Structures are given as structure tokens and as C-alpha cells.
């Protein structure tokens, strides 16, 4: 496809949505590693499960960027949904909706430790849940834009 001198070919439909999803996953991964490696906040069992869903998303989404492949949604969406479900359960446990007796964190770090409490509302489990929510929204938009 020939383009005018000095102009760039247009990005495929959905590329920017995929890039935004990758940025979100990369930022959430960096934040997670910052909390544990720099701030020395040990992750609980549920945090590890969320990391298991999050960390591969950085590579999976990047693989769909170059060359652009919207089919990456079939791999990214289940990972993001699994992380979202675990993060949602973690928040319910953290807020006391689910009794601590139903927590998988029986040894080591408690799943209800309050390591971070910004503005009296924002906790690490809430940050994770919001991150997975944004990832799911971006991937769903990508799927709809790429299929139209």
C-alpha cells in the first residue's frame, strides 16, 4: 500500500485499545512489583493468584500488538476475568463481607492486612480489582471494534 511521502499508514482498528490494555497491564504489574520489592509488602495468597492472572497479560497483549492481532482477546479476556474474580473475592474478604474463616490465607500473610489505605478507601485489593475491570473493559471494546 503506497502512502504519501511523510505520512504514516493508519493503525488498524482496535490497535490503540490493545495498546491501552497493554499499558494498563504493564502499569499494574509494575505497581505490584513496587509494592512487594520496593515497599517490602509481602503478597498474600490471593495477591499471588491475581499476579498469576496479571503477569502473563503483559506478554500476551504485547504479542498482539506487533503485528496487530485482535484474536489476542481470546487469551487475554479469560486471564483478566479470572484475576477480576479473585480480586473481587479479595475485596469482599478485605471489607469483612466474607468471613475470614473462608480465607485461603491460613498461613503467612493475612489476606485482610491493611498495608495501604489511601483516603480511607483505596486499598491494594481495590487497586487490583479496578485494574482488572479496566483491562476487561478495554479488551471488550477491542473485540467489538475489531469485529465491526
N, C-alpha and C positions, 0 to 999 in steps of 0.2 A: 504494500500500500504506500503510495507516494504521498509525501506531505510537503507543504510549502517550506521553503528554506527558513530555518529558525523556529519552526513550530514543532511541537511535540504531539505524538499521537494521543488521543484521548484514552484515559484509563477505562478499562472495561466496567460495565455496570456492576456495582457492588464492591469494587476494589477498595474504595475508601471506607466502606462499612467493615470489611475484613481487616483493613489496617487499623481502624479504631478498636476492633475487638482484640487484635494482637497487642496494641498499646495498653489496653486495659489489663490483659493477662500478664504482660511483662511488668507493668507497674505494680500489680497485686503481688506478683512473685517477688519483686524487689522489696516491697513493703514487708512481706512475710519473712524474708531473709534478714531484713534490717531489724525486725523485732527480735528474732532469735539470735542473730550473730553479733549485732552491734549493741542492742539494748539488753542482751543476755536474758531474755524472757523465754523460758523453755516452753515448747509447744506441748499441749495435752494430746491425748489420743484422738479426739475429734478434730483438732487442728491438723494432725498428721493425715487423717483421712481427707480433709479438704485440700491439703497440699498434694496428695496423690491425684486428685482430680485437676488441680490448677497447673502444676508444673508442666505436664505434657502439653497443655493447651498452648504454651508459648511456642513449642516446636511445631505442633500440628497446624496452628494458624499461620505460622511463618511459611510452612511448606505450601500453603495455598496461595501465598502472595506472589511468588516468583517461580514459574509463571502463574498467573491468576487462575485459580481453580475453585469455583463456588461449591464443588462437591465436598469440600472440606467440612461443610456443615454437618454431614452425616457422622463425622468423627468428633467434631467439637461440641455439638449440641448434647449428646449423651454425657460427655465429661462434665460440661457446665451444669447440666441438670442434676447429676449426682452430687457435685460439690454444693449446689444450691440447697438440695435436700438435707445434706449433712449440716450445712451452715444454719439452715432453718431450725433443725433439731437442737443444734448447739445453742442458738439464741433462746429457744423455749426452756432449755435446761438452765441457762445463764440467768434468765428472768424469773426462774422459780415456778414456771407453769408446769414443767415436767419435774417430778420429784427426783432428787439427787440419787435416790436408790436405783433409778433406771439409767444411771450414767455408766458408760463404758470405762470411765476414768477411775477405776478402783485402786490402782497403784500409780505412784509417781505424781505428776502434776494434776491437780484437780481441774475439771472442765469448767468450774464456776469461779476460778480465781479471777479477781478484778485487777488485772495488770495495767489496764489503760481505761480511763473513764473521762473522755473529753466532753466538756459541757454537761456532765452528769448524765449523758445519754449514749454517746458513741463509744462502743467497746470494740475489741478486736473481733469477736464473733459477728457483730453488726457490720463492721467494715467488710468482712468476708462475704456475708450474705448480700450486701449491696453490690460488691464486686461481681459476684456470680449472677446477680439479677441484671446488671448492665451487660455482662457478657452474653447472657441468653437473649436479651433484647436486641443487641447488635447482630447476633448470628441469625435470629429470626428475620430481622429486616434484610440482612444479606440474602437469605434464602428467597424471600419474596421479591426482592429487586432483581436477583439473578434469574429467576424463573419467568419474569414478565418480559 
